[in-house]
């Protein structure tokens, strides 16, 4: 039987602060919080709840406490896409108002925007990916 993607773990010196930031950015909900860990999942997962099977449950984000600050560029990052192309500029403005910053990682002239969360973790906002 194949493995299932369960979660992405993000190391941070302040799990509550960074986890709440990403929860606000993604409009996800907190499902677990301890001094050294905070877990968020999409709201729709909890709304569907018991109807989901093990393989249907979406991945979450887990923020775990570490003692060291981030150094260097991430080798793995999250890509976000707005619902429609018209939403892209509004979403960029909203994320920046929450504390994200535009950064240059050498991407050049590309159709996406690279941002950093309050801990400096890079992520991208793409054009809409309506399928």
FENGIWO-V477576 format. One record per pair of residues at least 4 apart in sequence whose ideal C-beta (glycine too) atoms are under 8 Angstrom apart, sorted by the first residue. I is the first residue (numbers start at 1). J is the second residue. Records with the same first field share a line. If there is no record, write none. Layout:
I = J / J
This chain:
4 = 54 / 55 / 57
5 = 59
6 = 59 / 60
7 = 39 / 59 / 60 / 61 / 62
8 = 59 / 60 / 61 / 62 / 78
9 = 62 / 63 / 64
10 = 18 / 19 / 22 / 61 / 62 / 63 / 64 / 121
11 = 64 / 65 / 66 / 70
12 = 17 / 18 / 19 / 63 / 64 / 65 / 66 / 70 / 119
13 = 65 / 66 / 67 / 68 / 69 / 119
14 = 18 / 65 / 119
15 = 19 / 36 / 37 / 38 / 63 / 64 / 65
16 = 20 / 33 / 38 / 63
17 = 21 / 118
18 = 22 / 38 / 63 / 117 / 118 / 119
19 = 23 / 30 / 33 / 38 / 39 / 40 / 61 / 63
20 = 24 / 30 / 38
21 = 25 / 98 / 99 / 117 / 118
22 = 26 / 28 / 40 / 61 / 63 / 117
23 = 27 / 28 / 29 / 30 / 40
24 = 98
25 = 95 / 98 / 100 / 117
26 = 40 / 42 / 80
27 = 43
28 = 40 / 41 / 42 / 43 / 60 / 61
29 = 40 / 41 / 42 / 43 / 46
30 = 38 / 39 / 40
31 = 39 / 40 / 41 / 46 / 60
32 = 37 / 38 / 39
33 = 37 / 38 / 39
34 = 38
35 = 65
36 = 64 / 65
37 = 62 / 63 / 64 / 65
38 = 62 / 63
39 = 60 / 61 / 62 / 63
40 = 60 / 61 / 63
41 = 45 / 46 / 58 / 60 / 61
42 = 58 / 60
43 = 47
44 = 48 / 58
45 = 49 / 52 / 57 / 58
48 = 52
52 = 56 / 57
53 = 57
69 = 119
70 = 119 / 120 / 121
73 = 105 / 122
74 = 121 / 122
77 = 121 / 122 / 123 / 124
78 = 123 / 124
79 = 112 / 123 / 124 / 125 / 126
80 = 91 / 123 / 124 / 125 / 126
81 = 125 / 126 / 127 / 128 / 129
82 = 87 / 88 / 90 / 91 / 125 / 127 / 128
83 = 87 / 128 / 130
84 = 128 / 130
85 = 127 / 128
86 = 90
87 = 91 / 128
88 = 92 / 125 / 127 / 128
89 = 93
90 = 94
91 = 95 / 125
92 = 96 / 113 / 115 / 125
93 = 97
94 = 98
95 = 100 / 115 / 125
96 = 100 / 101 / 102 / 115
99 = 117 / 118
100 = 115 / 116 / 117 / 118
101 = 115 / 116
102 = 113 / 114 / 115
103 = 114 / 115 / 116 / 122
104 = 114
105 = 114 / 122
107 = 112 / 114
111 = 126 / 127
112 = 124 / 125 / 126 / 127
113 = 124 / 125
114 = 122 / 123 / 124
115 = 122 / 123 / 124 / 125
116 = 120 / 121 / 122 / 123
117 = 121 / 123
